[in-house]
Amino acid sequence: MENCTGNFSTTRSSVRTLPEGLAEVFAALNIFLSMTASLGNALILIALHKVTSVHPPTKLLFRCLAFTDLCVGLITQPLFATRVVLNNVTKMKWDILYYVEVISVDSSIILCNMSIFTSTAISVDRLLALLLGLRYRQVVTLRRVYVLIICFWLTCTAIVFMNNFWDGGFSLFVGVGLGALSLVISIFSYTRIFFKLRQQQAQVQGLYQGQPNGEGIPLNTARYKKTVSSIAWLQLALVACYVPFNISFASIVITGWNGMNANIVWVSTGTLLYLNSSLNPILYCWKIKEVRQAVKDTVRKFCCSSS
C-alpha cells in the first residue's frame, strides 16, 4: 500500500506507531471495510455474470475492476490492518512484520494500478462505442480486451519487480507517470464524449423538430448516456479516494515529513484509498439498473435457500 505506484524501499516503515487506541480503531475500520468490499464485489461479479444487456467486452472490463476490488478486500486491506496493529506491538519480531509489509505493499501496488488502468480502459471503451458506431463491435472484441487486461497485469507486476529488485526510484517514476497518463486519457475521453453527445443531440433535435417530447430519439443513446454516467461516477470515486493518499505520500517522500501526525495522515489516507473498493459496488447498484436487480435477485435467492 505504500504507494499505489509505490516505492517500498523508500517507505520501509511507513505505517508506524499510532497513539494508544487509535491503531485498534483503524484496524477495526479496515477489517470492516475489507468485509464490505469482499461481499459487495462478490455480489457484483455474480450480478455481472447474469446481466446480458452490457456488451461482453465492456462487461469484462467491469468484471476485472470488481475482481481487483475483491482482491483488495480479501488480501490487501486485512494485511494493512495487521500492519497497523503490529507496528504498535513493540515486542513483535521484525521478521513477521517484514513479510506482512512486503505482501501488503506488493499486492497494493498491483491492485491499485490495476484499478486505475481498468477505469481508464472503460472510459476509452465508451468513447470508442460513440465514435465507431457500427464498427465498434468489430474493433472492440473479447479477445482484444483479454489481451489488454493481461498487459495491465504484466505491467503492474513489472512495477513491483522493479520496486523490489532493481530501482525503487525508477519504479516510482514509471508508476506515477502511468497513473498521470491514465488520468489524462480519462479526462480526454469524457471531454470528447461530452462534446460528441452535444453535437449528436443538436442533430437529433434538428431531425425531430416538431415531434412532441423528443419523440423519435434513439433508445440506445439514452442507454449509452446512463452507462457513461455510471463510469464517470466510478472514476470520480477513484480520484477522490486516491488523490489524498498520493498527496500525503509525496509530502512524506519529498519533505521528509515524520512524526505522529505524519503517521496518522498516512494511515487515514491509506484507509480512504481502500474505501474505494467498498464504494464501487454501491455505485454499480445505484447507477446500473440491471446490476441492481441482479444483486437483489441473488440476495433474495440466498436468503430463501438459507431459511
ABEGO torsion letter per residue (X at the ends): XABAAEBAAAAAAABBBBBBGAAAAAAAAAAAAAAAAAAAAAAAAAAAAABAABBAAAAAAAAAAAAAAAAAAAAAAAAAAAAAAAAABAABBAAAAAAAAAAAAAAAAAAAAAAAAAAAAAAAAAAAAAAAEAAAAAABBAAAAAAAAAAAAAAAAAAAAAAAABBAAAAAAAAAAAAAAAAAAAAAAAAAAAAAAAAAAAAAAAAABGBBGGBGBBAAAAAAAAAAAAAAAAAAAAAAAAAAAAAAAAAAAAAGBBEAAAAAAAAAAAAAAAAAAAAAAAAAAAABAAAAAAAAAAAAAAAAAAX
